[in-house]
């Protein structure tokens, strides 16, 4: 997939971009950006765009680590922010999720590059100001 860059000017525009991207994303997707960059906001749109749940039903899995949305064609939203060691990540069973064919959205996974599949999409979110984001989508 060639790299593409989008600019959003509000949280609602970031959710709307997620709705649009939902139709094309598959497999493992890394959501890369600083705290508050909009990773969960984009996820809200992706999950809603898949018709699995409303944006309001999507929340950050910071403390639960993994949220599953939907049963038949699920989306897994994973947050590795609180994990420090590769063995903690390995204990989550991500390899099974990677092989499941489900859409797997990973926050903070770039901290564990050796545990990631080669085949993946990377979405980089950059904060321009309080509302504005630059969002780049591509492959490693």
C-alpha positions as CSV (number, residue, x, y, z in Angstrom):
1,X,0.0,0.0,0.0
2,X,1.5,3.4,-1.0
3,X,1.9,5.8,1.9
4,X,-0.9,8.4,2.2
5,X,-1.3,11.3,4.5
6,X,-4.5,12.9,5.8
7,X,-5.1,16.0,8.0
8,X,-8.0,16.1,10.4
9,X,-9.1,19.3,12.2
10,X,-11.3,17.8,15.0
11,X,-11.9,14.6,16.9
12,X,-15.1,14.1,14.7
13,X,-13.0,14.3,11.5
14,X,-10.6,11.7,13.0
15,X,-13.5,9.4,13.7
16,X,-14.8,10.0,10.2
17,X,-11.4,9.1,8.7
18,X,-11.5,5.9,10.7
19,X,-15.0,5.1,9.2
20,X,-13.6,5.6,5.7
21,X,-10.4,3.5,6.4
22,X,-12.5,0.7,8.0
23,X,-13.4,-0.6,4.5
24,X,-9.8,-1.2,3.5
25,X,-7.9,-2.2,6.6
26,X,-7.2,-5.8,7.3
27,X,-4.8,-7.9,9.4
28,X,-2.4,-6.2,11.8
29,X,-2.5,-2.4,12.1
30,X,-0.1,-0.5,14.3
31,X,-1.5,2.8,15.7
32,X,1.6,4.9,16.4
33,X,1.6,8.3,18.1
34,X,2.2,10.1,21.4
35,X,-0.3,10.1,24.3
36,X,-3.4,12.0,23.1
37,X,-2.6,11.8,19.4
38,X,-5.9,10.3,18.6
39,X,-5.2,6.5,18.3
40,X,-8.4,5.5,20.2
41,X,-10.4,8.3,18.4
42,X,-9.4,6.8,15.1
43,X,-10.3,3.3,16.4
44,X,-13.8,4.5,17.2
45,X,-14.3,5.3,13.6
46,X,-12.8,2.1,12.3
47,X,-15.0,-0.1,14.6
48,X,-18.1,2.0,13.7
49,X,-17.2,1.9,10.0
50,X,-17.1,-1.9,10.2
51,X,-20.7,-1.8,11.6
52,X,-19.7,-3.6,14.8
53,X,-20.3,-1.0,17.4
54,X,-21.0,2.7,17.8
55,X,-18.1,5.1,18.3
56,X,-19.4,5.8,21.8
57,X,-19.0,2.1,22.7
58,X,-15.3,2.1,21.9
59,X,-12.9,2.9,24.7
60,X,-9.2,2.7,25.3
61,X,-8.0,-0.7,26.5
62,X,-5.2,0.8,28.6
63,X,-6.1,-1.2,31.7
64,X,-7.8,-4.2,30.2
65,X,-5.1,-4.5,27.5
66,X,-7.5,-6.0,24.9
67,X,-11.0,-5.1,23.8
68,X,-12.9,-7.3,21.3
69,X,-15.6,-5.7,19.2
70,X,-18.0,-8.1,17.4
71,X,-18.0,-11.9,17.2
72,X,-18.3,-13.0,13.6
73,X,-15.8,-10.7,12.1
74,X,-14.2,-9.2,15.2
75,X,-11.9,-6.2,15.6
76,X,-9.4,-6.5,18.5
77,X,-8.1,-3.2,20.0
78,X,-5.0,-3.7,22.0
79,X,-3.0,-1.3,24.1
80,X,0.6,-2.3,25.2
81,X,1.4,1.0,26.9
82,X,1.6,-0.5,30.4
83,X,3.7,-3.5,29.4
84,X,7.5,-3.2,29.8
85,X,8.9,-6.6,28.8
86,X,8.4,-8.8,25.6
87,X,7.4,-11.8,27.8
88,X,4.4,-9.8,29.1
89,X,3.3,-9.2,25.5
90,X,3.9,-12.8,24.5
91,X,1.6,-13.9,27.4
92,X,-1.3,-12.1,25.7
93,X,-1.3,-14.6,22.9
94,X,-1.1,-12.0,20.1
95,X,0.3,-14.6,17.6
96,X,-3.1,-16.4,17.7
97,X,-4.9,-13.1,17.0
98,X,-2.4,-12.3,14.2
99,X,-3.2,-15.6,12.5
100,X,-7.0,-15.4,13.2
101,X,-7.7,-13.2,10.1
102,X,-9.4,-10.6,12.4
103,X,-8.5,-6.9,12.2
104,X,-6.0,-6.3,15.1
105,X,-5.4,-2.6,16.0
106,X,-2.3,-2.2,18.2
107,X,-1.4,0.8,20.2
108,X,2.2,1.2,21.5
109,X,3.3,-2.1,19.7
110,X,6.2,-0.3,18.1
111,X,7.9,-0.7,21.5
112,X,8.2,-4.5,20.7
113,X,9.3,-4.7,17.1
114,X,10.6,-8.3,17.3
115,X,7.1,-9.5,18.2
116,X,5.3,-8.0,15.2
117,X,4.5,-9.6,11.9
118,X,6.2,-8.4,8.8
119,X,2.9,-8.0,7.0
120,X,1.2,-5.1,8.7
121,X,0.0,-1.6,8.2
122,X,1.3,1.4,10.2
123,X,-0.8,4.4,10.9
124,X,1.2,7.3,12.4
125,X,-0.7,10.0,14.1
126,X,1.0,13.3,14.7
127,X,-0.4,16.1,16.9
128,X,-0.2,19.5,15.1
129,X,-2.2,21.4,17.8
130,X,-5.0,20.6,20.2
131,X,-7.5,19.6,17.5
132,X,-5.4,19.1,14.3
133,X,-3.8,15.8,13.4
134,X,-1.6,14.6,10.6
135,X,-2.3,10.9,9.9
136,X,0.0,8.8,7.7
137,X,-0.9,5.3,6.5
138,X,1.6,2.9,5.0
139,X,3.6,-0.3,5.4
140,X,7.0,-0.6,7.1
